[in-house]
Amino acid sequence: MNRLRINTLSIESLKKFVNTNIISSEGIDIAWIGHAGFIIRFNHKTYLIDPYLSNSLAKKYKGTAIPHTRLMEIPIFPKDFNNVNNVFSTHSHPDHMDSQTISSFSQYFPECKFIVPAAEIEQAIAHGISKSQLLPINADQSINLDTRVDVTAIPSAHKSFKINERWEHSYLGYILHIDGVNIYHSGGCVPYDGLTEKIRKIGVDLALLPISGRSTSSKELEIADNFTVTEALDLCEEANIKNLIVHHFEMFSHNTVSIEHLTELESISSESFRIIIPKINRVYQLIKR
């Protein structure tokens, strides 16, 4: 049985969503902000995962083989938020830990805490986050963030594991435990031995998985690997995950998926296995049955 009911709400803007009380009084609200980024609101608190809310990569890679031109407009700017409680970075790749984005949140919201892989603390500081704002975490560790909100980190393999001499993982996935609902954001990840068993043991209600896959030119262009569509579906089936929101598409032309794949995913969504292709200015309200 699917433990969640997910309602979809069209909104005027993400700015209005984060700054008003249109959020659900019954559950958890999630909005996609492009690429791997999400806003999660619960109990009047605001959490961000992997926000890329700038155009910094287009400037960095201008004139190269992979110019990183945005395929979508920036849907909301850091200055548009009235408050942010926590920002999660799954790893230090600049489309997930964007220096321009996270330094802005650090400056605007001094009380905000940033959850980052312990292996990437120095990188986070170099990006402008105050050391006092950092909450380092390693695989298989948990942090309590608020009443009824905890996070557990698990390893991710962005093609492979990256582990330093202190056995700290640079690539992490996060499982947010919010009021009895478990939400898994894998970060950049491909299948690896033990992942399914770990996820199944925890009991994930909703997975946020990248589906950009692995292209034949990814090694040459230094594009990191992610789940394919089939692999994301297989993980959900094998780990008994009943709800999936896909991501990591329609941001960069060299790192996306086809309209055909997205259409096919929508066609197989059902009440027992909900698949959502997220859109900007949509809020997905998670309500426990």
C-alpha positions in Angstrom: 0.0 0.0 0.0 1.2 3.5 -0.8 1.5 5.4 2.6 1.4 8.8 0.9 -1.2 10.8 -0.9 0.5 13.4 -3.1 -1.5 16.4 -4.2 -0.3 18.8 -6.9 -0.9 22.5 -6.5 -0.2 25.1 -9.2 1.2 28.3 -7.7 1.8 31.8 -8.9 5.5 31.8 -8.1 8.0 30.1 -5.9 8.6 33.4 -4.2 5.1 33.4 -3.0 5.3 29.8 -2.0 8.3 30.3 0.3 7.0 33.5 1.9 3.3 32.9 2.5 1.2 30.4 4.3 -0.1 28.5 1.3 1.8 25.5 2.5 -0.2 22.4 3.6 -1.4 22.3 7.1 -1.6 18.5 6.9 1.8 17.5 5.6 5.0 18.3 3.8 5.4 20.5 0.8 8.0 20.0 -1.9 8.8 22.2 -4.9 11.4 21.6 -7.6 13.8 24.5 -8.4 15.5 22.9 -11.4 18.3 20.3 -11.9 18.8 18.5 -8.5 17.4 21.3 -6.4 14.3 21.2 -4.2 12.6 23.3 -1.6 11.0 21.3 1.3 8.6 23.1 3.7 7.3 21.6 6.9 6.0 23.2 10.1 6.8 26.7 8.7 10.5 25.8 8.3 12.3 25.9 4.9 14.9 23.4 3.7 16.8 23.4 0.5 18.6 20.6 -1.2 21.3 21.2 -3.9 20.1 24.6 -5.0 21.6 26.0 -8.2 20.1 29.4 -8.4 22.7 31.4 -10.4 24.2 31.4 -13.9 27.8 30.9 -12.6 28.5 27.8 -14.6 27.6 29.5 -17.9 30.2 32.1 -17.1 32.8 29.5 -16.0 32.5 27.3 -19.0 31.7 29.9 -21.7 33.5 29.0 -24.9 34.2 25.4 -24.0 32.7 22.2 -25.3 30.2 22.2 -22.5 29.1 25.8 -22.1 26.5 25.0 -19.3 24.0 27.4 -20.7 20.8 27.2 -18.6 17.8 25.7 -20.4 15.5 27.3 -17.9 15.3 30.7 -16.2 16.4 31.0 -12.6 13.0 30.3 -10.9 13.8 32.0 -7.6 16.7 34.0 -6.3 18.3 33.7 -2.8 17.2 37.2 -2.0 13.6 36.2 -2.6 13.5 34.1 0.5 12.4 35.5 3.8 14.0 32.7 5.7 15.9 29.5 5.1 16.6 27.0 8.0 18.9 24.5 6.4 20.7 24.0 3.1 21.9 20.5 2.1 24.7 19.9 -0.4 25.1 16.3 -1.4 28.5 16.8 -2.9 30.9 19.6 -4.1 30.2 19.6 -7.8 29.3 23.2 -8.7 25.8 22.4 -10.0 25.1 21.0 -6.5 27.3 23.1 -4.3 27.2 26.4 -6.2 29.4 29.0 -4.6 27.3 32.0 -5.7 24.0 30.4 -4.5 25.2 29.1 -1.1 27.3 32.1 -0.2 24.2 34.3 -0.8 22.2 32.1 1.6 25.0 32.2 4.1 25.1 36.0 4.0 21.3 36.6 4.0 20.6 34.1 6.8 23.3 33.9 9.4 21.3 31.4 11.5 21.0 29.0 8.6 22.9 25.7 9.0 24.5 24.0 6.0 24.7 20.2 6.0 27.6 19.1 3.8 29.8 16.0 3.5 32.5 16.1 6.1 35.0 15.4 3.3 34.1 18.7 1.7 34.2 21.1 4.6 37.1 23.0 3.2 35.4 23.4 -0.1 32.3 24.7 1.6 34.3 27.3 3.5 36.1 28.3 0.3 32.6 28.9 -1.2 31.8 31.4 1.5 30.0 29.5 4.2 31.0 30.5 7.7 32.5 27.6 9.7 29.9 28.3 12.5 27.1 27.6 10.0 28.4 24.2 8.9 27.0 20.8 10.1 29.4 18.2 8.6 28.1 14.7 8.2 29.5 11.4 7.0 27.9 8.3 5.7 25.7 6.4 8.2 25.5 9.4 10.5 22.3 11.3 11.5 21.6 14.8 12.7 18.5 16.1 14.5 17.5 19.4 12.8 14.2 20.2 14.5 11.2 18.7 16.2 10.1 15.8 14.0 13.0 16.5 11.5 16.2 14.4 11.2 18.6 13.6 8.4 20.6 10.5 7.8 23.4 10.4 5.3 24.2 7.3 3.2 27.0 6.8 0.6 26.5 7.7 -3.0 28.5 6.5 -6.0 28.8 9.2 -8.6 30.1 6.5 -10.9 32.2 5.3 -7.9 32.8 6.2 -4.3 35.1 9.0 -3.4 36.5 8.4 0.1 39.4 10.3 1.8 42.0 9.1 4.2 39.6 9.7 7.2 37.1 7.4 5.5 34.8 10.4 4.8 32.6 10.1 1.7 32.6 13.1 -0.7 29.4 11.8 -2.4 26.3 11.4 -0.1 22.7 10.8 -0.3 20.3 12.2 2.4 17.3 10.6 3.9 15.1 13.2 5.6 12.9 11.9 8.3 10.1 14.4 8.6 7.1 13.6 10.8 7.3 9.9 10.1 7.9 10.3 6.3 11.2 9.2 4.8 12.4 11.2 1.8 15.5 10.1 0.0 17.6 12.4 -2.2 20.4 10.4 -3.7 22.5 13.3 -4.9 24.6 12.2 -7.8 24.4 8.4 -7.8 24.5 5.2 -9.8 23.5 1.7 -8.5 26.0 0.0 -6.2 26.1 -3.2 -4.2 24.2 -2.8 -0.9 22.2 0.4 -1.9 18.9 -1.4 -2.3 19.2 -3.3 0.9 20.1 -0.1 2.8 17.2 1.8 1.4 14.7 -1.0 1.9 15.8 -1.4 5.6 15.2 2.3 6.3 11.9 2.3 4.5 11.7 5.2 2.0 8.4 6.7 1.2 9.5 9.1 -1.6 12.7 9.0 -3.7 14.1 12.1 -5.5 16.4 10.5 -8.1 18.5 11.8 -11.0 17.8 10.2 -14.3 20.3 11.8 -16.6 22.2 8.5 -17.0 25.6 8.0 -18.5 26.5 9.2 -22.0 29.2 7.8 -24.2 30.9 11.2 -24.1 30.6 11.7 -20.3 34.2 10.6 -19.6 35.7 12.9 -22.2 33.6 15.8 -21.1 34.0 15.1 -17.4 30.2 14.6 -16.9 29.5 12.6 -13.8 27.3 9.5 -14.0 23.8 9.1 -12.7 20.9 6.6 -12.7 19.4 5.8 -16.0 15.6 5.9 -16.1 15.5 2.1 -15.9 17.9 2.0 -13.0 15.8 4.5 -11.0 12.7 2.4 -11.6 14.5 -0.8 -10.7 15.7 0.8 -7.4 12.2 1.8 -6.5 10.7 -1.6 -7.3 13.5 -3.5 -5.4 13.5 -1.2 -2.4 9.7 -1.0 -2.2 9.5 2.8 -2.8 6.0 3.8 -3.9 6.7 7.4 -4.9 9.3 8.8 -7.2 10.1 12.4 -8.2 12.7 12.4 -10.9 15.2 15.2 -11.5 18.5 16.2 -13.2 17.0 17.2 -16.5 16.2 20.3 -18.6 19.0 22.4 -17.0 22.0 21.7 -19.4 21.8 20.4 -22.9 24.7 18.0 -22.3 23.2 16.5 -19.2 19.5 15.8 -19.5 17.0 13.3 -20.8 14.7 13.2 -23.8 11.1 14.2 -23.8 10.2 10.7 -24.9 11.7 9.3 -21.7 9.8 11.7 -19.6 6.5 11.0 -21.4 7.1 7.3 -21.0 7.6 7.7 -17.2 4.4 9.7 -16.9 2.5 7.0 -18.8 3.4 4.2 -16.3 2.6 6.2 -13.1 -0.2 4.7 -11.1 -1.9 5.0 -7.7 0.3 2.1 -6.4 3.5 3.6 -7.8 3.4 7.4 -8.3 5.9 8.9 -10.7 6.1 12.7 -10.9 7.9 14.7 -13.6 8.3 17.9 -11.6 7.6 21.3 -13.1 8.5 24.8 -11.9 5.7 26.6 -10.0 4.2 23.3 -8.8 4.0 22.2 -5.2 3.7 18.6 -4.3 2.0 18.1 -1.0 2.8 14.9 0.9 0.0 13.7 3.2 0.2 10.5 5.2 -2.7 8.2 4.6 
